[in-house]
Amino acid sequence: MTFRTTLLMTQCVTHDVLRFIVARPEGFAFEPGRVDEALLKRLIVDWDQHFYVCGPPPFNDAVMLALRQLGAQPEALIFEQ
C-alpha cells in the first residue's frame, strides 16, 4: 500500500479533510506552493477546529501568525517544536 493510499483511506474512515502542500510535487497529486495566508484563507472553512503545524521554526511561526490573523483561536494552534 502506498503512502498516498494510506492517507486517502484515513480520510475516508475519519471523515477528516487532509491537505498537504509540498515543495517538490513531481509525481505527487498534492497541491504545490507555499503555505501562506491566501492559501489558508482559500482552503479552510472551519476556523473553530484545531490546527497542527509541523515544520522548521520559521515555517511554524509564519503559519501560526497567518492562522491567528485569519481567526484561529490561539489555544487551537498546535505545533511541533
C-alpha positions, 0 to 999 in steps of 0.5 A: 500500500502506498503512502498516498493510499494510506492517507486517502483511506484515513480520510475516508474512515475519519471523515477528516479533510487532509491537505498537504502542500509540498515543495517538490510535487513531481509525481505527487497529486498534492497541491504545490506552493507555499503555505501562506495566508491566501492559501489558508484563507482559500482552503479552510472553512472551519476556523473553530477546529484545531490546527497542527503545524509541523515544520522548521521554526520559521515555517511554524511561526509564519503559519501560526501568525497567518492562522491567528490573523485569519481567526484561529483561536490561539489555544487551537494552534498546535505545533511541533517544536 
